[in-house]
Amino acid sequence: MANSFSNIGKVPELRNRILFTLGMLAVYRIGVFVTVPGVNRVEMKNLISTGGTGTFLGLFNVFSGGALETLSIFALGIMPYISASIIIQLLTVVVPKLDQLNKEGEQGRRKINQYTRYGTIGLSIVQAVFISTWLGSLGRGGGGFSAGEVVADPDIWFHIMTVLTLTTGTAFLMWLGEQITERGVGNGISLLIFAGIVAAMPDGLTQLFARSASGDYDLLNLVVLLFIAIGTIAAICYFERAHRRIPVQYTKRMVGRKMYAGTQTHLPLKINVSGVIPPIFASSILMFPNQIANMVGTPWMQQVAAALNPNDWRYNVVFVALIIFFTFFYTAVTFNPVDVADNLKKGGGFIPGIRPGKKTAEYIDHVLSRITAAGAVYLAVVCVIPVLLQNWMHVPFYFGGTGLLIVVGVALDTVQQIESHLITRNYEGFTGPKGPRIRGRVSSGRGRR
């Protein structure tokens, strides 16, 4: 492993990409501590902490990397961009023009990305308006705080400044993520969420050991927590690397004047093709209506807020249903069995015992549906385990299954991309003498179609 890290420094392009990524993440973490003008960050932190880590505000604060508790310029986080991506992908299925753009290659994808950016700005403005309105409503007794404690002067200029600042902060994060994806290593949007969750882990460990030292939790609870955390991480690593191999046979081919003999290979289908996207999508979908419900004082909206509390069973039922839906939806969007079958047929390949063309597409779709169902169940179980621990066993699980899934999944993807750069430069990198030890989603899933 020491040689692997030394090899990273020997590739100038990879070294520059990693340094660029770390620099952009450092800019993001610095911005988290820049508070919106007119807000008392100390009182804001007290307001968020009174809700606890299991409430909506605590969950939103985790995904924003701790930016909400200080109401920083990045308080909205990257969630508006993710919500806009969900809306655009849903519209791509039902709007023929967007579906046509999606099939036009790079130029069409750029146009769709432009629509996603516009949607991000619109959603950011809406959420920023609700946040500024919520801060102003604290003066009427909301949450037991007064606006004078959290906000110095909640006048019209404060609302305008808050909306502009939060919207600009989200737009900057969107640009930051795109720059990391293009000029750094890994997926920029996922790395921003990853950095926010990892940054909160030391504080969670400190709280855990402090409460253990004070006698709130005994040794048995800590041992159970340790085994559950290790087991969850092991399960995530196993399922993220697991895939079903469909045998593929290629016939003899004449290329120019050379005759190529038939070969046997396989088509790898990942159990979890969608990766960490479904829980992120599901969390962002549930955050948006809950945010509105908590900021509007009508009684029926308060009932919605109570039902969408992360500690409520109704929230978990909806959360699991959304995870399963987005697992199948994202897999259907990113993997088309008909295209795969056509490519196999054009290349002279076929699945033994299956007729090329339509029958091959139906067989691949059948296999993909079965393994996607297993992947959806795996994602749902991993994401609801912390809730069961907190509600039934009273185990202080601070980090959450969704957070662990994002951290481990993004780490595996990033290491796989680093490994790919090393392999292209004839370095072993993170691979051993028997081949690569880590299979990311690109190499073993969508990258081999």
Order of alpha helices (4+ residues) and beta strands (2+ residues): alpha-alpha-alpha-alpha-alpha-alpha-alpha-alpha-alpha-alpha-alpha-beta-beta-beta-beta-alpha-alpha-alpha-alpha-beta-alpha-alpha-beta-beta-alpha
